[in-house]
């Protein structure tokens, strides 16, 4: 007997772009937008980036150091419809 009620929500591998993950994200984003002044949050985020620019740039540099690097075709926009 296959009892799906005992499975954690989203436990089945739905692959990239899973419907369960999409639904959970959209619900969370909608709930956040309904209970939050998103314009104010955006202004706060912008202010934080300006005030802590060095920390943000350091974090970006650290993240990029673990990257395999950019593909030339990505940098030229060949994969996103710009060319």
C-alpha positions as a printed Julia matrix, in Angstrom:
83×3 Matrix{Float64}:
  0.0    0.0     0.0
  1.42   3.36   -1.02
  0.44   5.92    1.63
  1.45   9.38    0.35
  0.19  11.03    3.54
  3.35   9.94    5.36
  5.63  11.45    2.75
  7.07  14.91    3.5
  5.61  17.48    1.14
  7.73  17.69   -1.98
  9.75  14.58   -1.11
  9.26  13.06   -4.54
 11.89  14.05   -7.06
  9.97  16.24   -9.5
 13.11  17.32  -11.31
 14.24  20.84  -12.05
 11.36  23.29  -11.78
  9.28  20.98   -9.57
  5.64  21.98   -9.24
  5.63  21.52   -5.47
  8.65  23.79   -5.0
  7.12  26.36   -7.37
  3.82  26.37   -5.48
  5.57  26.71   -2.11
  7.73  29.57   -3.37
  4.8   31.43   -4.88
  2.73  31.03   -1.72
  5.6   32.27    0.44
  6.33  35.23   -1.84
  2.65  36.19   -1.98
  2.28  35.94    1.8
  5.4   38.07    2.28
  4.17  40.72   -0.16
  0.76  40.86    1.54
  2.15  41.44    5.03
  5.22  43.54    4.21
  5.85  47.0     2.83
  7.96  45.73   -0.05
  8.93  49.21   -1.23
 10.34  49.96    2.23
 12.18  46.63    2.3
 13.69  47.4    -1.1
 14.9   50.79    0.08
 16.4   49.2     3.21
 18.2   46.6     1.08
 19.57  49.29   -1.23
 20.81  51.26    1.76
 22.48  48.15    3.23
 24.27  47.43   -0.05
 25.57  51.0    -0.18
 26.63  51.01    3.5
 28.31  47.61    3.38
 29.52  47.6    -0.21
 32.92  46.12    0.73
 31.32  43.17    2.51
 28.97  42.47   -0.39
 31.8   42.68   -2.91
 33.92  40.37   -0.74
 31.1   37.84   -0.55
 30.63  38.01   -4.31
 34.36  37.52   -4.86
 34.37  34.52   -2.5
 31.42  32.99   -4.32
 33.0   33.52   -7.71
 36.22  31.87   -6.52
 34.28  28.6    -6.22
 32.74  28.98   -9.65
 33.87  27.16  -12.75
 33.82  30.55  -14.43
 31.7   32.24  -17.02
 31.2   30.83  -20.46
 32.14  33.27  -23.18
 28.77  32.63  -24.82
 27.02  33.69  -21.58
 29.02  36.91  -21.36
 28.19  37.73  -24.98
 24.5   37.12  -24.39
 24.27  34.35  -26.97
 22.22  32.15  -24.62
 19.64  34.69  -23.48
 18.25  36.11  -26.69
 20.25  39.36  -26.67
 21.99  38.4   -29.91
